[in-house]
Amino acid sequence: MKVMMATPYHPKDDGIAVHTAKLIAHLRNEADVEVEILTQRSVTSSEKSDEPSVFRCVSMNPLSVVRSVRAIRQSGADVVHVQYALPAQGPAVFYVMLAAWWVRRSSVLRLVVTCHEVRRELNVLRVAGVLIFRGIGMISDVIVVHTEESRALLEDRCAVAGRKIAYSPLGAERVARPDPQRIDDAMHRYCRDGRELVVFFGWIHPDKGIEDLIAATELLARTPGGVDKLEVLICGAVRPRTGLFRYFGKKDSEYEAHLRSMVRASSLESVVRFAGFVPDDDVVPLLSGARVMVVPYRNTTQSAVLNQAIAVGVPVVASNLPGLRETLERGGGVLVEPHEPAMLCDALQRIIEDDLWVDELRHRQVALQQEIGFERVVARLLAVYRFDAAILAVAS
């Protein structure tokens, strides 16, 4: 079987790009699967990448539809799997789907689309979002979602046929705990000695609820000794945006400035630090040394970083939102209501003080690590690619 994965791909600095690169690596481990990649064209790249299996011919130019059609036909793929990520790809993702649909009209090609953030896009785009997802449902053979809530939204609000929707976990790389020296080195670079590390990972964006983490830290600071040995590390930066999305980049930068002013106004400069972008090689050692990772989202309902934290084995405090709740309902973390810094403060205080409870949370993550591993994700995707009746029957 030959699969062409349409995705934001290296060297693009994006969560979906990093995630699908790992997914592709696991798919390529399957003996009967060949994967090629259809991705963004850049100023320095030609249509055919130096890497033989990568076609860099997608762009904001509508003519990229023609280039994408040519690449798909040249590939001879059985399946085109589009990672629908509008913030990362912009309108170019629609050109890719149009190209795949055009080739599909005259071949046995199957079109699979993964929709990563259904709830968030419907909240932001409203009627336009409904029309987009309805259109994706019309031209695709299967839509893959990561939460049951996304499935329900596609069926109920967007009138997508249930038989076309398949569930698959987002997936995470199961990793061995780094050696103590690597953990110590990362902690020394990012956290002051002797402090318990509370960490946030991800793009800085208003939907991420980072102000709730800062407000919870301020509440902790009001208790005697509450933050004496605490370090809150915000790891991430404003997502670079171009073209039509520059406005959102400006809003994100204003949001970051607001967060920094909150820290100054609360005199928390010695407790809360902005680490900026953290290189991939530092992520696992840093998570391994952290006491807890916080996912205080307000509108985003899934997170590859959350899955990574579970795979590493670090306790999580996350917002009680549908997708996050589905991931953590079997344990491994604590759910708190979004917009409720007091609840977040209480959860953090208990995790910092209660070693036995932390050990219990880590123990509960063991079964969850199996559930979200890429091995399970690949098995389900292969069933989707082959139109396995058992997988698709679950959808309807």
N, C-alpha and C positions, 0 to 999 in steps of 0.2 A: 504494500500500500504506500502511495506517495501522498504526502500532506504538504500543502503550501500554507505556512503560517503568516498571516498578514498582521503585523504588529509594529509598534514603535520598538526599535531594536538598538543595540549598541551602535555608536557610543552615546545615544540619547540618555540623558540622566532623568529617568522616570521610573516610578514604582512598577508600572505595568511592563515596561521594557525589561527591567531586571527580573521580574517574575516570569515572563514568558521565555527569557533566555534560559532560566533554570528548567522550565517545563520542556522546552525543546531538547535540552541535553538529556532529560530522562526519556523522552519519546525516542530519541536516537539510540537509546540502549536496547530498544525492542528489535529483535532480529528481522522482523518482516516490515519494518516501518522506515521510510526514507522521508526526511523533512527538508524542505527548502523554505526560504524566508523572503517575503515581500515587504519592503519597508521604505522609510523615508529617503528621498533623494536630498543630498546636500550640495553646497556650492563646490565642494572638493571631490564629490563622488561621481562616478559614471553610472550609467544604468545598470551595468553588470559589475558587482563588487569584486574586489580582489579575492574575497572568500567565495569560492565557486557556487555555493548553495544560497547566496544572498543576492537578491535583485533589489537594487536601490533605485526605484523608478517612481515612487509615490511622492507627490508634491501638492501644493495648493493650486497649481495650474490645472484647470479642467482637462488639458491634454494628457495629464497623467493617466486618465482612464484608458486612452489608447495604448500607452506604454504598459499599463498593468495587464490589459487584455493580451498583449503580445507576450508578456512574461508568463502569464498563467498558461497560455497555449504552449509555449516553449517548454514549460515544466512538465506538461502532461499529467498534472496532479489529479488524483482521484477525489481529494477533498481540499477545499480552501477554507481555512479556519481563521476568521477575522476576530481579532481582539478589539472590540469596540471601546475605545478610550478617547472620547471627544476632547477632554482637556489637553491630552498629550498630542493628539493627531490633528485636531481641528477638522475642517470640512474635508480634508484629504481622505478621511476614513470612509466617507460616503462614495468617493470616487472608486475606492477599492471594492466596496460592495457592489457598486454598479458594474464594474468590470467583471467580477466573478459571476454576477447574475447574467451578464451578456454571454459569457462563455458557456454558462450552464444551459442556456436556451437550446444550444445545438450539440450538447454532449451529455455524458453521464456524470459530469462533475456534481458533487454535493457541496452545498454551502452551509457552513456551521458558523454561528456568530456567538461569541461570549459577551454578554452584557454585564459589566462589572458593577455599575452603580445605578440601578433602576430607580430606586426611591429618591436619591439625591437629584438625578436629572429631571424627574417628574416634578419635584419641588421647585427646581430652578427654572425649567423651561415651560412647565405647565402644559398648555394645549400643544405647543410645538413638540414637547417631549412625548406626549401621547401619540402624535402623528408620526414621529420618528420611529418609535418602537412598533407602532402598527405597521409601518412600512417595512421595517426589518423582518417582522413576522410574515409579511406577504412574500418577500423575495427569498427567504432562507428556508432550508430544510429543517434545521434544528437551531434553537436558541439555548445556549447553556447559561445557567444562572448559579450563583453560589449560596443563595438563601431561599427558604420557602416563601418568605415575604416577597421577594422579587418575582417568584413564580405567580403568586396571587395577584400582584400588581399588573403583571403583563396580561393575565387572563381577564381580570375584572375591569381594569381601567383602560387597557389598550386593545382589548378584544383579540388577543393572540390565542390561537387554538392551543388548548392544553396538550394535545398530542405532539406539538412541535417543541415543547419546553422540556429540557432535561436538567437535572440537578447534578452538580459536581462540586466538591469542596474546592476552595480557592487553592489550597495546597501550601506546603512548607517543606523546606529541605531539612530532613532530620540530621542533626549534627552531633558529633561527639564533643564533650566538654573540652575546651582548650586546656593545654597544660597550665599549671598555676603561674608560671612565669609570664606567659602571654597575657593572662588576666591581670596580673600585678602591673605589667607595663602599661596596659590600657587604662587601668584605674589611676595610675600615677599621672598619666597625661591629662586625664579628663576630670579627676575627682581628687579633692584634697585628702591627705592621709587621715585615716581614722573616721571618715564620714560614711554614713549609710547613703547609698545612691538611689535616688528616685529619678527615673529617666522617662522622657518623652521622645519618640522618634517620629519624624514625618515632615511633610511640607507644612510651612506656616501658612495657615488659611483660616478664615473666620469659622468655617464649619468644624474645625478641630477642637474648639472649646478650651484652648490653652489658658485663657483668662480664668477659667474655673480652677485649674491647677494652681495658678498664682494666688488666687483668692483663698484656696484651701491651705496653702503654705502660710499665708498671712494669719489665718486662724490658728494654725499650729504654733506660730511664733508668739501668740498671746498666752500660751500655756507655759509655765515655768520649765525651761530646758527643752521645749518642744522641738526646736530646730538647732540645738547646740551641736549635734553631730549629724546633721542632715545636709545633703547636697541635692538640689533639684536641677537637673541638667536637661535643657531643651535642645535636642539634637535635630537640626533641620534648618532649611532656608526657604526663602520665597521662591516658588517655582518660576523659572525663566519662561516668559511668554512672548509671543510675537503676533503680528497681524491683528486679527479681530479680537484676540484674547488679551491684548495689552492693557485694556481697561481693568480686567480682573487682576492682572499683575500689580497695577497701581493700588487697587484695594487691598491686596495682600501685603504690600509694603506699608501701607497706612496701618494695617492691623498689627504688623510687627512693631511699628513705632509705638502703638498704643500699649502693647504688652510690655515693652521696655519702660514706658512711663509708669505703668502700674507697679513694676518692680521698684523703681526709684521712689515713687510716692509712698510705698509701704516699707521703705528702708530695708529691702531684702537683697541688696546687691551682694552680700556675703553668703547668701543661701541659694539664690536662683541665678543660674548662669546660662547664657546662650552660646552653645558650642558651634553653631553653624553646621555646615555639611560634615558628616562623619564618613571617612572612606570605608568601603565594604569590608576591608580586612579587619577593621576595628569593631565592627558591629557585634559579632558574636562574642568576642572577649569582653566587650563592655556590658552587654546584656548578662553574660555569665557572672559578672561581678556586681550587678545591680541587686538591690534588695527587692525592688518592685518596678514594673513598667506601668505607666498610666496612659490610658486611651480615653481621654475625656470628651470624645466627639459629641457634637450637637446635631449633626445632620448626616454625616457619613456613617454607613451602617456595616461596612466591612473593612478589613485591614490586613494587608499582607504582613505588616509589622507585628500585629497581634499573633498571627500564626507563627511567625519567627520566634517570638518570645516563648510561646508554648513549646516549640521544638527545642529551644535551648533549655527550658525548664525554669524560667523566672516567673514568679507570681505576677498577676495582672489585676489592676483595677480599671474597669471599663464602664462606659456609659450603658445604661439599660435601654439599648436600641435594638430593634429586631434582629439584624444580622449579627451584631456582637453577642447578643443574648443566645442566639442559636449556637454560636461557637462555644460559649462558656457554660452552657446549661448543664453540661456533664461535669463541671468542676474545673479547677485550675486557676480560678480567678474570682473576683468579687465584682458584682454589678451595683452601680450607684446611679441615681437619677441624674440626667444631664441638667445643667443650670442649678445644681445643688452643691455648692462648695462645702457646706457643712457635712454632708454625707461623705463626700470625698475625703475631707479632713479626718473623719472618724475612721474610715477604712485604712487610710495611710497610717494613722497613729497605731492602730492595732497591728498592722503588718510590721511596723518598725519595732514594736515592743514585744510581740508574741512569737517567739522562735518556733514553738510547737505548731502553731497554726500555719506558719510559713512552710514548715516541713510537710504538713498535711496538704496544702495547696500544690506543692511540687509533686507529691505522690499521686494526686488526682490527675495530673497532667499526663501521666504515662500512657493511659488508654487513649487519651485525646491525641497524643502524638501519632499513634497508629492511624487514627481516623483521618487526620489532615495531611498525612504523608503523601509525597508525590507519587509513590507507587500506587496508592488508591486512586489518585486523580488520573493517572495515565490509564489505568484499567478501565475507568468509567469513560474516558474520552475515546478510547479505542472501540468500546461498545457503541458509543454515539456515532463514530465514523462508519461503523459497519451496520448501523441501523438495527442494533440488537433490540428485539421486541421487548425483552424484559426491562431494559433500561427506559425505553420510551413509554412503556405501559405505566410506569410509575407516575409519569407526567400527567396522564389523563385520568 
